[in-house]
């Protein structure tokens, strides 16, 4: 049997990335002259673990680079060198470099070593290491060849009678390298048949060693005739190209460049090349044992309830039996809800996984802008669905960069304004109802409301005589292409970004808003659902079909007052509702349904809002409100405009979940709710029709 070490790659990468996070966090906590030994040791241990794991799996680019980094850390922790800002900056750059190298290896791409080579030269100059010494040091890492052998040792029963002792052989094996021992006891007889002069145990060993198989055979040469012995190379961990070529020649296989490290001499099957551009990406979540225990308890409750229902199904149906059956079904529903909630908890992770990237970001940007900034994190343990967390990270990065670039003033300006020279950026997360709220706050100069209004008038976003509140004016920064920056920088001010932030957040069924006060600061507030797997929805009827409208999009539902309906052009009706003109979208027309109610006075209007645009969806009737499990339509069918997903109702039917933004686009509406409202010929959703037929 051979060991495919690639099965452990995912764990290695996960632990290495975690180690880099630890290194980065501790490096950011270091203050030259005030560092403590434990912090330095923590950084060293993380680097040492990454180096050791890389060498074990044959990832030479990681092991070689980390070796020089580790040398500097070792000198610092031994007191041979005082840490400086230069050291911290260089080590932080090394963390970024290692992340890039690990990512390349994880997706089986050839790593770009140019940055690693450049940083290694800087380390060598810093260490005062002569070039020849550096070459020798590097060679000492590369020339180590570690092989993994599987040794099956099954002594014959009479082994003890020959004067041989297996424990002595095991001790000698351990001296050759790292030894793992498995003992097998399945042939030990009953105690009445047990004899002390016969050997009933046998073993399997896994040995990591730089010695060849001959050294192993020498240990067992005295018992070759008294045992079944099998020695097999099951993993070759080669750290230089020549060794790999030599081994490949022996096994008649092509040379494989890193990261593939498994050598199987028993087969001539060609290995898959590691230069593939894409590889299946597996993700994992670390789950607390309390959550696993809770799931096990829930499953136990389900099994008990199922057994009870099965027993009732075998009994004669009497009023008592029916009552018991109803109680059992109610218990089943309760257990199912509990199980659903517990399963959802597994995907919930503390938002600290997102927050942890910002100390480094704030430090680097503040240095670049020559500003003094303190970052404060609140609510780091607030839990959020892993999928939502992954998608909110980039919008948050943009908002924080915006606060640092536009919000926080320079030290000179803050002192002149009578403020603390150190600016403050605060990230706060907390639960509110069924949502999570994330606040990005700064104590900077705030938004220039007057400048925003002037720019909006110039760009014809609003009319010159528009009467808007300060908050409404500030919301204009989320308009596409809107920017008040006088100069373009690589951080912000290119006229793009804030609209993308808002669009990305809305794609998560969330919202973002801003409040600001001149000279005091700004707060961006993001509201998101806790999970994307479940949606609170309003079921509506259109002809014979049932659709689901996300509750978060609904403003109100009402019966239409015909007297307040006007016709715009020849195809669009609008409803005047409290000084607003709401375009009416006929869902039966958009989705090409027959036999729907067309008279406005006999239907209902669901007013929905998206991106500050309100429209009314004409439906035959309102049904119930309920939580629905979202199924991806794109993954199971293909993308359909105006539809964000699907779900399965209690009666087994498939119901489509409406995408409000897509419906507005599909209907041909331009600038709904404004004086420039117009409509283009609407597009019929043939795909949706086929789904509902």
C-alpha positions in Angstrom: 0.0 0.0 0.0 1.3 3.5 -0.9 0.4 6.8 0.8 -0.8 9.6 -1.4 0.4 12.6 0.5 -1.6 14.9 -1.7 -4.6 14.0 0.4 -3.0 16.1 3.2 -2.4 19.2 1.0 -5.6 20.9 1.9 -4.9 20.7 5.6 -1.4 22.0 5.0 -2.6 25.0 3.0 -5.3 25.8 5.5 -2.9 25.6 8.4 -0.2 27.6 6.5 -2.7 30.4 5.7 -3.7 30.5 9.4 0.0 30.7 10.3 0.5 33.6 8.0 -2.5 35.4 9.6 -0.9 34.8 13.0 2.4 36.2 11.8 0.7 39.3 10.3 -1.3 40.0 13.4 1.7 39.7 15.7 3.9 41.7 13.4 1.3 44.5 13.5 1.4 44.4 17.3 5.2 44.8 17.4 6.5 48.3 18.4 10.3 48.6 18.0 11.9 48.8 21.4 8.8 47.6 23.2 8.5 44.0 21.8 8.2 41.1 24.1 9.8 37.7 23.6 6.6 35.7 23.5 5.4 37.7 20.4 8.7 37.1 18.7 8.5 33.4 19.5 4.9 33.2 18.2 6.0 34.7 14.9 9.0 32.4 14.7 6.9 29.3 15.5 4.5 30.2 12.7 7.3 30.6 10.2 9.0 27.5 11.4 5.8 25.4 11.0 5.3 26.7 7.4 8.9 25.9 6.6 8.7 22.4 8.0 5.4 21.6 6.3 6.7 22.9 3.0 9.8 20.8 3.2 7.8 17.7 4.1 5.5 18.1 1.1 8.3 19.1 -1.3 7.2 22.7 -1.7 10.8 23.9 -2.2 10.0 27.5 -3.1 8.2 28.0 0.2 10.9 26.1 2.3 13.8 28.0 0.7 12.3 31.4 1.1 11.1 30.8 4.7 14.6 29.5 5.7 16.1 33.0 5.3 13.1 34.7 7.0 13.4 32.3 9.9 17.1 33.1 10.3 16.3 36.8 10.9 13.6 35.9 13.4 16.0 33.5 15.2 18.6 36.2 15.6 16.0 38.6 17.0 14.6 36.1 19.5 18.1 35.1 20.6 18.8 38.8 21.4 21.5 39.0 18.7 19.6 41.8 16.8 17.1 44.5 17.8 14.0 44.6 15.8 13.4 47.8 13.7 10.6 49.2 11.5 12.6 48.0 8.5 12.5 44.5 9.9 8.7 44.7 10.4 8.0 46.1 7.0 10.2 43.4 5.3 8.6 40.6 7.3 5.1 41.9 6.4 6.1 41.9 2.7 7.3 38.4 3.2 3.9 37.3 4.6 2.3 38.7 1.4 4.8 36.9 -0.7 4.3 33.6 1.1 0.5 34.0 0.6 1.0 34.4 -3.1 3.3 31.4 -3.4 0.9 29.2 -1.4 -2.0 30.2 -3.5 -0.2 29.4 -6.7 0.7 25.9 -5.4 -2.8 25.4 -4.1 -4.3 25.9 -7.5 -1.4 23.9 -9.1 0.1 26.9 -10.9 3.8 27.6 -11.3 4.7 30.1 -8.6 6.2 33.4 -9.6 9.5 33.6 -7.6 10.6 37.1 -8.7 9.3 38.8 -5.5 10.6 35.9 -3.3 14.1 36.3 -4.9 14.0 40.0 -4.4 13.0 39.8 -0.8 15.5 37.0 -0.1 18.3 39.3 -1.4 17.1 42.0 1.0 17.2 39.5 3.9 20.7 38.4 3.0 21.9 42.0 2.9 20.2 42.7 6.2 21.8 39.6 7.8 25.2 40.5 6.3 25.4 37.0 4.8 28.1 36.7 2.1 26.8 35.5 -1.2 28.8 32.3 -1.0 27.4 31.6 2.5 23.9 32.3 1.2 24.4 29.8 -1.6 25.6 27.2 0.8 22.7 27.9 3.2 20.2 27.5 0.4 21.9 24.4 -0.9 21.8 22.8 2.6 18.0 23.1 2.4 17.7 21.9 -1.2 20.0 18.9 -1.0 18.0 17.1 1.8 16.2 14.1 0.4 13.6 12.6 2.6 11.8 9.4 1.7 8.8 7.7 3.2 8.9 4.0 3.5 6.2 1.5 4.4 7.6 -1.5 6.2 5.4 -4.6 6.8 7.0 -6.9 9.4 5.1 -10.1 10.3 7.3 -12.4 12.4 6.6 -16.2 12.3 5.3 -17.5 15.5 8.6 -19.1 16.4 10.6 -15.9 16.2 11.3 -15.6 19.9 12.8 -19.1 19.9 15.5 -17.9 17.6 16.7 -15.3 20.1 15.4 -12.3 18.2 13.5 -9.4 19.9 11.2 -7.2 17.7 11.5 -4.3 20.1 15.3 -4.0 19.4 14.5 -3.8 15.6 11.9 -1.1 16.2 14.4 1.0 18.3 16.9 0.7 15.5 14.3 1.9 12.9 13.5 4.9 15.1 17.1 5.9 14.9 16.9 6.3 11.1 14.3 9.0 11.2 10.7 9.8 12.1 8.8 6.5 12.8 5.1 5.7 13.0 4.2 2.3 14.4 1.0 0.3 13.9 0.7 -3.0 15.8 -1.9 -5.6 14.8 -3.4 -8.0 17.4 -6.0 -9.9 15.3 -4.1 -13.2 15.4 -3.6 -13.3 19.2 -5.4 -16.5 20.4 -7.7 -16.9 23.4 -5.8 -16.7 26.7 -6.1 -20.5 27.2 -4.1 -21.0 24.0 -1.6 -18.2 24.6 2.0 -19.2 25.0 4.8 -16.9 26.1 7.5 -18.2 23.7 5.5 -17.5 20.5 5.1 -14.1 18.7 1.5 -13.3 17.8 2.0 -9.6 17.0 2.9 -8.1 13.7 3.6 -4.5 12.6 3.4 -1.9 9.9 5.9 1.0 10.1 6.0 4.3 8.2 9.5 5.8 8.3 10.5 9.3 7.1 14.2 9.1 6.6 17.1 10.4 4.5 18.6 6.9 4.4 18.0 4.4 1.6 16.2 1.1 1.8 19.4 -0.8 2.3 19.8 0.7 5.7 16.4 -0.6 6.6 17.1 -4.1 5.2 20.2 -4.3 7.3 18.1 -4.0 10.5 16.0 -7.0 9.4 18.7 -9.2 7.8 18.9 -11.4 10.8 15.3 -12.4 10.7 14.7 -12.7 6.9 14.0 -16.4 7.2 11.9 -16.1 10.3 9.4 -13.3 9.2 7.5 -11.9 6.2 9.1 -8.6 5.4 8.1 -6.0 2.8 9.8 -2.7 2.4 8.2 -0.3 -0.1 8.9 3.3 -1.0 5.5 5.1 -0.7 6.5 8.7 -0.7 9.5 10.5 -2.0 10.0 14.1 -0.8 12.6 15.4 -3.1 14.1 18.8 -2.6 16.3 19.1 -5.6 15.7 18.5 -9.3 18.5 15.9 -9.7 17.1 13.7 -7.0 13.7 13.8 -8.6 15.1 13.0 -12.0 17.1 10.1 -10.6 14.0 8.7 -8.8 11.8 9.2 -11.8 14.4 7.2 -13.9 14.1 4.3 -11.4 10.3 4.2 -11.6 10.2 4.9 -15.3 7.9 8.0 -14.8 8.1 11.6 -16.0 9.7 14.1 -13.7 7.0 16.1 -11.9 7.8 19.6 -10.7 6.3 20.6 -7.4 3.8 20.3 -5.8 3.2 16.6 -6.7 5.4 14.5 -4.4 4.1 11.0 -4.4 6.2 8.3 -6.0 4.7 5.0 -6.6 7.3 2.6 -8.0 4.8 -0.2 -8.6 3.0 1.6 -11.4 3.8 3.2 -14.8 0.7 5.3 -15.0 1.6 8.9 -16.0 1.0 11.5 -13.4 -1.2 14.5 -14.1 0.8 17.7 -14.9 0.8 20.3 -12.2 0.7 23.2 -14.7 -3.0 23.0 -14.9 -4.6 26.4 -14.7 -7.5 25.4 -12.6 -8.1 22.8 -9.9 -11.2 21.9 -8.0 -11.2 24.2 -5.0 -12.3 22.6 -1.7 -13.3 24.7 1.2 -13.8 23.7 4.8 -15.2 25.1 8.0 -13.9 24.4 11.5 -17.0 23.5 13.6 -17.1 23.6 17.4 -17.8 20.3 19.0 -20.8 21.8 20.7 -22.4 22.4 17.3 -21.7 18.8 16.3 -23.1 17.5 19.6 -26.3 19.6 19.1 -26.7 18.1 15.6 -26.3 14.6 16.9 -29.0 15.3 19.5 -31.4 16.7 16.9 -30.9 13.6 14.6 -31.6 11.4 17.7 -34.9 13.3 18.3 -35.8 12.8 14.6 -35.1 9.1 14.8 -37.4 8.8 17.9 -40.2 10.7 16.2 -39.9 8.7 13.1 -40.1 5.5 15.1 -43.3 6.8 16.8 -44.9 7.7 13.5 -44.0 4.3 12.0 -45.6 2.6 14.9 -48.8 4.7 14.6 -49.0 3.9 10.9 -49.3 0.2 11.7 -52.3 0.8 14.0 -55.9 1.0 13.2 -57.1 4.6 12.5 -59.2 5.7 15.4 -59.8 9.2 16.8 -57.1 8.5 19.4 -54.6 7.3 16.8 -55.3 10.3 14.5 -54.7 12.7 17.5 -51.4 10.9 18.3 -50.5 11.1 14.6 -51.1 14.8 14.5 -49.0 15.3 17.7 -46.3 13.3 16.1 -46.3 15.4 12.9 -46.2 18.5 15.0 -43.2 17.1 16.9 -41.6 16.2 13.5 -42.1 19.8 12.3 -40.5 21.1 15.5 -37.5 18.7 15.2 -37.1 19.7 11.6 -37.0 23.4 12.4 -34.5 22.8 15.2 -32.3 20.7 12.8 -32.5 23.4 10.2 -31.4 26.1 12.7 -28.5 23.9 13.9 -27.4 23.1 10.4 -27.4 26.8 9.6 -25.3 27.5 12.7 -22.5 25.4 11.2 -22.1 27.9 8.4 -22.0 30.8 10.8 -18.5 32.2 11.5 -17.4 35.2 13.6 -16.9 38.3 11.5 -13.4 38.5 12.9 -12.5 36.4 9.8 -13.2 39.6 7.8 -12.1 42.2 10.4 -8.7 40.6 10.8 -7.5 41.8 7.4 -8.0 45.5 8.2 -5.2 46.2 10.7 -2.7 45.5 8.0 -4.7 47.4 5.4 -5.1 50.5 7.6 -1.4 50.4 8.6 -0.1 50.3 5.0 -2.5 52.9 3.6 -1.9 55.3 6.6 1.8 55.0 5.9 1.3 55.7 2.2 -0.9 58.8 2.9 1.4 60.0 5.7 -1.5 59.9 8.2 -1.8 58.7 11.8 -4.7 56.3 12.1 -6.0 54.0 14.9 -8.3 51.1 14.0 -10.8 50.0 16.6 -12.7 46.7 16.1 -16.1 46.1 17.9 -18.3 43.0 17.8 -15.6 40.7 16.3 -17.4 37.6 17.5 -20.7 38.5 15.8 -21.6 35.5 13.6 -22.4 35.6 9.9 -22.9 33.1 7.2 -19.6 32.1 5.6 -20.9 32.8 2.0 -22.1 36.3 3.0 -18.8 36.9 4.8 -16.8 36.0 1.7 -18.8 38.4 -0.5 -18.9 41.4 1.9 -15.1 41.6 2.3 -14.3 43.5 -0.9 -17.1 46.2 -0.4 -15.8 46.7 3.1 -12.3 47.1 1.9 -13.4 49.9 -0.5 -15.3 51.7 2.2 -12.4 51.6 4.6 -10.0 52.8 1.9 -12.5 55.6 1.2 -12.5 56.6 4.9 -8.7 56.7 5.0 -8.3 58.6 1.8 -11.2 61.1 1.9 -12.3 61.0 5.5 -9.3 61.1 7.8 -7.3 64.3 7.6 -3.5 64.7 7.7 -1.9 65.2 11.1 -1.4 68.9 10.3 -5.1 69.5 9.3 -6.3 67.6 12.4 -4.2 69.7 14.7 -5.3 72.9 13.0 -8.9 71.8 13.5 -8.3 71.1 17.2 -8.7 67.4 16.8 -6.6 64.5 18.0 -3.7 64.1 15.6 -4.4 60.4 15.4 -7.5 59.7 13.3 -9.9 56.8 14.3 -11.6 54.3 12.1 -14.0 52.0 13.8 -15.5 48.7 12.5 -18.6 47.6 14.4 -20.8 44.5 13.9 -24.0 43.5 15.7 -27.2 41.6 15.1 -30.4 43.5 14.6 -33.5 41.4 14.1 -32.8 38.8 11.4 -30.0 40.9 10.0 -26.4 41.7 10.7 -25.4 45.4 10.8 -21.8 46.5 10.0 -20.8 50.0 10.6 -17.6 51.7 9.2 -17.1 54.9 11.1 -14.4 57.5 11.0 -13.9 60.8 12.9 -12.6 62.6 9.8 -13.8 65.7 8.0 -17.1 64.2 6.8 -18.7 64.5 3.4 -18.7 67.8 1.6 -22.5 68.0 1.1 -22.4 71.2 -0.8 -19.7 70.0 -3.2 -21.7 66.7 -3.8 -24.8 68.7 -4.7 -22.9 71.0 -7.1 -21.3 68.0 -8.8 -24.7 66.2 -9.1 -26.2 69.3 -10.7 -23.3 69.6 -13.1 -23.6 66.0 -14.1 -27.4 66.4 -14.4 -28.0 63.8 -11.8 -30.5 66.1 -10.1 -32.2 69.4 -11.2 -30.8 72.7 -10.0 -33.9 73.5 -8.1 -34.2 70.0 -6.4 -35.0 70.2 -2.7 -33.1 67.4 -1.0 -32.1 66.8 2.6 -28.4 66.5 3.5 -28.7 62.7 3.8 -30.4 62.5 0.4 -27.6 64.5 -1.1 -24.9 62.3 0.5 -26.6 59.2 -0.9 -25.7 60.5 -4.4 -22.2 59.3 -3.9 -23.5 55.8 -4.7 -24.6 56.9 -8.2 -22.6 55.3 -11.0 -19.4 57.3 -11.9 -20.0 59.9 -9.2 -16.9 61.3 -7.6 -16.0 64.7 -6.0 -12.2 64.0 -5.9 -10.1 66.8 -7.4 -7.2 64.5 -8.1 -7.1 60.9 -9.3 -5.2 58.5 -6.9 -4.6 54.8 -6.9 -6.8 54.6 -3.8 -10.0 56.4 -4.9 -11.2 59.3 -7.0 -11.5 57.5 -10.4 -15.3 58.0 -10.5 -15.9 54.3 -9.9 -16.3 52.2 -6.8 -19.1 53.4 -4.6 -21.8 52.4 -7.0 -20.1 48.9 -7.3 -20.1 48.7 -3.5 -23.8 49.3 -3.4 -24.5 46.9 -6.2 -22.5 44.2 -4.6 -24.2 44.7 -1.2 -27.7 44.7 -2.9 -26.8 41.4 -4.7 -26.6 40.0 -1.1 -30.1 41.2 -0.5 -28.6 43.9 1.7 -28.5 47.7 1.8 -25.9 50.5 2.5 -26.5 54.0 3.7 -24.3 56.9 4.8 -24.6 59.6 7.4 -22.1 62.4 7.8 -21.5 65.6 9.7 -18.9 68.2 8.6 -15.8 68.2 10.7 -17.1 65.3 12.9 -17.0 62.2 10.6 -19.0 59.7 8.5 -20.7 56.4 9.1 -21.4 53.9 6.4 -24.0 51.3 7.6 -24.4 48.0 5.9 -27.4 45.7 6.6 -27.2 42.1 5.5 -29.3 39.0 5.9 -27.5 36.5 8.2 -27.6 33.9 5.5 -28.1 33.6 1.7 -29.5 30.1 2.0 -32.9 31.1 3.4 -35.1 34.0 2.4 -38.1 35.6 4.0 -40.5 35.9 1.1 -44.0 37.0 0.1 -45.8 34.5 -2.1 -48.0 36.0 -4.8 -50.3 34.6 -7.4 -50.0 35.5 -11.1 -52.4 33.6 -13.3 -51.9 29.9 -12.2 -48.3 30.5 -11.1 -46.8 31.3 -7.7 -43.9 33.7 -7.4 -41.9 34.8 -4.4 -41.0 38.5 -3.7 -38.2 39.1 -1.1 -39.8 40.7 1.9 -36.8 43.0 2.2 -37.7 44.6 -1.1 -41.4 45.2 -0.4 -42.5 48.7 0.7 -46.2 48.1 0.8 -49.1 46.3 -0.8 -52.4 48.0 -1.8 -55.5 48.0 -3.9 -55.3 50.3 -6.8 -57.3 53.5 -6.9 -58.1 53.8 -10.6 -58.6 57.6 -10.3 -54.9 57.9 -9.5 -53.6 55.9 -12.4 -52.2 57.7 -15.5 -50.9 56.5 -18.8 -47.4 57.4 -19.9 -46.9 56.8 -23.6 -48.9 53.9 -24.9 -47.6 51.0 -22.8 -47.0 52.3 -19.2 -49.4 53.0 -16.4 -48.2 54.9 -13.3 -49.9 55.3 -9.9 -49.7 58.5 -8.0 -48.9 57.5 -4.5 -48.2 60.2 -1.9 -46.6 62.6 -4.4 -44.7 59.8 -6.0 -45.4 58.3 -9.4 -45.0 54.5 -9.3 -44.7 52.6 -12.6 -46.9 49.6 -12.8 -45.2 46.4 -14.1 -47.6 43.7 -15.2 -45.9 40.4 -14.2 -48.3 38.4 -16.4 -47.1 40.5 -19.4 -43.4 40.3 -18.5 -43.5 36.5 -18.0 -46.0 35.9 -20.9 -48.7 34.2 -18.8 -52.3 33.7 -20.0 -55.6 33.9 -18.1 -54.3 36.4 -15.5 -56.5 39.2 -14.1 -55.8 42.3 -16.2 -58.2 44.8 -14.7 -56.4 47.2 -12.4 -59.3 47.5 -10.0 -59.5 43.8 -9.5 -55.8 43.2 -8.8 -53.3 44.1 -6.1 -50.2 46.1 -6.4 -47.0 45.2 -4.5 -44.8 48.3 -4.3 -41.1 47.3 -4.2 -37.9 49.3 -4.0 -34.5 48.7 -5.5 -31.6 51.2 -5.6 -33.9 54.0 -4.5 -36.3 53.2 -7.4 -39.8 52.2 -6.6 -42.1 50.2 -9.0 -45.4 48.4 -8.5 -45.8 44.7 -9.4 -49.3 43.8 -10.5 -50.4 40.5 -9.0 -53.7 38.5 -8.9 -53.5 37.9 -5.2 -51.3 37.8 -2.1 -50.7 34.4 -0.5 -48.7 33.6 2.6 -45.4 34.9 3.9 -42.8 32.2 4.7 -39.1 31.4 4.8 -38.0 29.6 1.7 -34.8 27.7 1.0 -33.1 29.2 -2.0 -32.0 27.0 -4.9 -29.7 28.3 -7.6 -31.5 28.4 -10.9 -28.2 29.2 -12.7 -26.5 26.1 -11.3 -29.4 23.7 -12.0 -30.8 25.2 -15.2 -29.3 28.5 -16.5 -29.5 32.2 -15.8 -33.0 33.7 -16.3 -33.4 37.5 -16.4 -35.7 38.8 -13.7 -35.3 35.7 -11.5 -32.7 35.4 -8.8 -33.4 31.8 -7.8 -36.0 29.2 -7.1 -37.5 27.2 -4.2 -39.7 24.2 -3.7 -43.0 24.8 -2.0 -44.7 22.6 0.5 -46.9 21.0 -2.2 -43.8 20.1 -4.2 -44.1 22.8 -6.9 -41.2 24.9 -8.0 -41.6 28.6 -7.4 -39.4 31.3 -8.8 -37.9 34.1 -6.7 -38.1 37.5 -8.3 -35.1 39.7 -8.9 -36.4 43.3 -8.6 -33.4 44.9 -10.2 -33.6 42.4 -13.1 -37.4 43.0 -13.5 -36.9 46.8 -13.8 -34.2 46.2 -16.4 -36.3 43.7 -18.2 -39.3 45.9 -18.4 -37.3 48.6 -20.2 -37.9 51.3 -17.6 -35.5 54.2 -17.6 -35.2 56.3 -14.4 -38.4 55.1 -12.7 -39.8 57.6 -10.2 -38.2 60.6 -11.9 -39.5 63.2 -14.3 -37.3 61.5 -17.0 -39.3 58.3 -16.7 -39.6 56.4 -20.0 -40.1 52.9 -21.2 -38.6 50.9 -23.9 -40.2 47.9 -25.6 -40.3 45.1 -22.9 -38.6 41.8 -23.4 -40.6 38.6 -23.1 -39.1 36.0 -20.8 -39.3 32.9 -22.9 -37.1 30.9 -20.5 -39.4 31.7 -17.6 -42.4 30.7 -19.6 -40.8 27.3 -20.3 -40.0 26.9 -16.7 -43.6 27.5 -15.6 -45.3 25.4 -18.2 
